[in-house]
């Protein structure tokens, strides 16, 4: 085995072992969560149902197809998937941070040649499971790239290499904007013919990715606005009712990103509202939604991972604030086009050792709750929060990449989304004695006491669900939270069925099961079945609630990094 591969296999696992080193544990600490089922907070849109990845071709492979099926089942007909490289030149062979479809080439005399075979196969795979594209129009086909002569087109980046090595010929503006526009027009026209107008009207169309950083864009901001204008005009010529937006710029998670975000985001918002359209000559560019990225910034300190939830939330709030400041756009839907604990799904490193276990799932629960709260605070229309994670085909088990499944086995983070899918559409009031307030978590993260809090929802059938989590930025052991849950506003007296769904170190967790098997580099068929069983999210029975005067209470133990969904059936019903 090569030294590099051996280090990729061992490093993340060793780090997890360090962070999980046994420590003397204090007694559990008490937490009171109070829910008033009669007091509405507002609608709770299922913003979490968006996913994406750099590598589009993985979706059509065996493990990719299995995961696409699981994603589609989360919320049938309402899940979206975004992928880079849908117009990149190549034969469709996937690699880290790479993919291709060969959609556009040119004949010897410079005439366009369109070939939709590979990209159709990718979108067909989504649609077979009811998933809609969040269609990223990019990257630049080789025949259209304005890259200087001698610039390589496909990068040779691999995990551990400097990130900027990904930026090669695909990242340049087109040398002919009319040919670029015609490509986008023909692709949109083809999609309408293949999938039907009603279906394509449900898609999100956005142009390029993170054009505010040189890793992804080798032009100026104005070059990007021009690229965007020509593409949007082409889309709308093919489908006047298409949902178009952008700019999906990188947020301020990493050093140096904040300034570029502010410059390009501000410039984009000004351009689409008051600038002269490069394609039409008119003032303004159609925009149906706004998008940007928000990431955290984990570090490795004192032998363990320390997450950066504060950075993540501040980046999101920067985007909300920027959109809200433009009156013409303030009410437009917003999609956080990538929302993750850090920036590179395929990049290894000690700071990323949170990915296989329950730090990832508890972090995401705590983050989503604050994103909903921030959207209300800023009075913006948050419609999507896209998790940039999928799977990496034919890789070692639990290699430490940011993914939802490994070798076809769902990781704990995937089960968090299954819990989110069980929440109702209306949020009701809840408080926790151990909740970290929004302003404090944005300023300081969760570095002192842990954040033990909840979101409560009411379903249309009268039942309710409480999602509670136990989160801390530091990936180190800690005591359980002994949660006392008080619920009021339950209505008629009587017994109510209760069901618990857990994602924690001992439940719905294939990573724990894999380590118990000895962390094998390869598993046999029997071990695979064991891991599949360990990854399953399964209901746990709980004593019935005794409702008196519309009130009831129960006790729940919530381990560190644990998430639990508590479902309470409607009067006379059973927990769904």
C-alpha positions, -999 to +999 in steps of 0.1 A: +000+000+000+013+034-009+023+057+020-002+084+010-032+061+009-021+045+042-020+080+058-054+088+045-068+056+060-052+060+094-051+097+102-088+105+106-094+074+126-065+080+149-078+115+155-112+102+164-096+078+188-078+107+205-110+127+208-128+097+223-101+089+248-118+078+281-119+105+307-135+105+342-171+116+337-190+138+361-226+130+368-252+140+343-265+176+346-302+186+347-319+205+319-355+216+316-371+220+282-405+236+281-429+234+252-462+253+247-480+234+219-507+260+218-484+289+209-473+291+173-439+306+164-445+304+127-441+281+097-410+259+097-400+254+061-380+222+054-349+242+043-326+212+050-338+192+019-311+205-004-278+185-010-249+187-034-214+176-044-184+186-066-185+152-083-217+147-104-208+113-119-207+096-085-245+098-085-248+073-112-225+047-096-237+019-073-233+036-039-243+069-054-276+055-067-283+040-033-277+073-015-297+092-041-326+068-033-322+075+004-322+113-002-353+112-024-371+092+003-365+119+029-393+142+016-406+127-016-409+152-045-393+180-025-356+172-024-331+191-045-295+182-056-268+206-069-236+195-086-206+211-101-191+201-135-223+195-154-209+212-185-172+203-180-155+185-208-144+149-203-155+113-206-176+111-174-149+094-152-153+108-117-124+119-095-120+140-063-134+175-070-139+166-106-166+154-130-175+158-167-203+153-192-188+163-226-220+182-232-202+207-256-174+202-281-167+218-314-161+204-349-128+211-367-144+241-383-156+255-349-192+245-351-209+235-318-215+198-311-240+190-283-241+157-265-265+153-236-259+116-230-239+118-197-257+148-182-291+132-190-280+100-172-271+121-141-304+140-141-323+109-149-308+093-118-321+122-097-355+121-112-359+084-108-360+091-071-382+122-073-352+146-068-352+179-087-320+196-099-308+227-083-291+232-117-257+248-116-248+260-151-210+253-153-182+248-157-166+261-189-163+235-217-127+232-230-136+244-265-151+276-250-125+283-224-104+315-227-076+300-207-041+310-220-024+285-243-007+257-224-031+259-194-041+223-185-079+218-186-084+190-161-067+195-127-045+168-111-055+177-075-059+150-049-065+150-011-037+166+007-026+188-022-029+226-021-065+236-028-057+262-054-044+234-077-080+227-087-081+259-107-073+250-144-088+256-178-124+249-167-124+280-145-121+307-172-147+329-188-158+319-223-140+332-253-173+336-271-203+347-250-228+341-278-216+305-281-219+302-243-254+316-244-264+292-272-251+262-252-272+272-222-302+278-245-299+244-262-294+226-228-325+243-213-346+236-244-335+200-243-344+197-206-379+210-213-383+185-241-370+156-220-385+163-186-415+184-194-422+221-188-440+215-155-410+196-141-383+220-153-403+250-138-396+234-104-358+236-108-335+262-096-312+276-122-280+293-110-248+302-129-214+290-118-199+285-083-181+309-060-171+334-086-157+356-059-126+334-054-098+325-079-101+288-071-133+288-092-133+319-114-104+333-134-123+364-145-133+397-129-166+403-111-178+421-142-169+390-163-191+370-140-220+393-142-217+391-180-215+353-179-246+353-156-266+377-178-260+357-210-269+325-193-301+338-176-313+353-209-307+320-227-326+301-200-355+324-201-356+323-239-360+286-237-383+286-207-397+320-198-410+307-165-377+292-154-367+300-118-333+318-121-310+333-095-276+334-079-248+342-073-238+313-051-206+331-040-183+318-012-191+332+022-167+344+049-157+312+066-120+313+057-095+341+059-097+365+031-132+354+020-152+381+037-140+410+015-144+391-017-179+381-006-189+416+002-175+430-031-191+404-054-223+400-036-229+437-033-219+441-070-242+413-081-272+426-062-266+461-076-261+447-111-293+426-112-314+455-099-298+486-115-271+476-139-273+473-177-278+437-187-249+425-209-272+402-230-303+424-235-291+459-230-319+466-206-316+476-170-316+447-146-315+409-148-343+386-138-339+371-104-362+347-086-340+337-057-307+348-041-280+324-030-246+324-012-225+300+008-218+299+046-192+276+062-177+270+096-141+269+106-130+239+127-095+237+142-074+211+159-064+221+194-052+202+225-056+169+208-091+173+196-114+190+170-129+224+180-158+234+157-165+269+144-202+273+146-200+310+153-181+316+120-208+296+101-236+316+116-220+349+111-214+341+074-250+332+070-261+364+087-238+385+065-257+371+035-291+377+050-282+412+059-268+419+024-301+407+007-323+425+032-306+458+025-319+458-011-356+468-011-363+452-045-349+419-034-355+417+004-385+394+000-370+371-025-364+334-015-329+327-002-310+294-006-277+290+012-262+271-017-236+254+005-239+253+043-213+232+060-190+229+090-160+238+067-150+242+031-137+212+013-155+178+015-126+159-001-099+175+020-083+155+048-068+170+079-070+167+117-094+196+119-119+176+099-119+145+121-155+153+132-170+140+100-176+103+106-194+105+140-220+124+159-202+157+161-213+163+125-250+155+132-253+174+165-235+205+149-259+204+120-289+203+143-277+232+164-268+252+133-301+247+114-320+258+145-301+291+145-304+296+108-342+294+111-340+319+140-317+342+121-340+343+091-368+353+113-347+380+130-336+395+096-371+389+082-358+372+051-374+343+032-351+314+038-361+286+015-331+263+014-300+253+033-279+230+011-256+204+026-225+200+004-219+163+011-226+131-008-204+101-011-170+091-026-172+059-045-147+030-040-129+047-011-118+032+022-143+028+050-149+060+071-119+078+055-127+111+071-142+129+040-174+150+045-200+126+032-235+112+040-226+076+035-195+054+032-195+024+008-232+024+007-237+026+045-254+057+059-234+078+084-250+094+115-254+127+097-278+110+072-300+099+101-302+135+113-319+144+081-344+116+087-352+131+120-357+165+104-380+150+079-403+140+107-408+175+120-441+192+114-447+223+093-455+247+122-430+256+149-444+261+184-428+278+214-401+261+233-374+272+258-345+254+274-326+261+306-294+250+288-299+268+255-271+291+243-287+324+232-285+333+195-263+364+200-239+346+223-235+315+200-228+338+171-202+358+191-185+330+210-197+296+197-202+269+223-170+269+243-183+269+279-215+251+289-229+229+262-259+239+241-289+216+250-319+229+233-349+220+211-373+229+183-409+218+187-434+214+159-470+206+155-482+183+127-513+188+106-529+157+123-526+172+158-495+153+169-463+170+178-426+165+176-397+178+197-362+177+183-335+181+210-298+182+207-267+182+230-239+201+213-205+215+222-178+229+199-151+207+215-151+171+203-143+156+238-164+135+262-188+151+286-217+142+309-252+133+297-280+158+299-308+146+321-337+164+302-370+170+319-395+179+292-426+199+301-453+202+275-484+223+278-512+231+254-518+194+246-556+196+247-578+168+260-568+147+290-557+111+286-528+089+276-507+098+245-483+075+227-446+086+227-419+074+203-382+083+206-358+084+176-321+087+186-289+096+167-260+094+192-228+074+199-249+043+206-279+046+182-282+049+144-245+050+142-225+027+118-192+044+127-194+031+163-203-004+150-174-003+125-149+005+153-164-023+174-155-047+145-119-035+148-120-008+121-114-033+093-100-020+060-124-044+043-156-060+055-172-093+045-209-097+036-219-105+072-201-075+086-217-053+059-251-065+071-241-056+107-231-021+096-263-016+076-283-027+106-263-004+129-269+025+106-307+022+107-328+048+124-352+028+146-380+039+169-378+033+206-409+029+227-414+052+257-440+052+285-473+069+275-477+105+284-504+112+310-520+145+300-538+164+327-551+199+321-534+199+287-500+193+304-476+164+306-439+157+313-413+131+306-376+124+313-351+118+285-314+112+288-295+129+260-258+121+257-232+146+245-234+149+207-268+132+208-299+142+190-333+129+198-367+133+182-396+129+207-429+123+189-462+127+208-493+113+191-525+133+188-553+126+212-566+091+204-538+085+179-505+067+176-471+082+171-464+082+134 
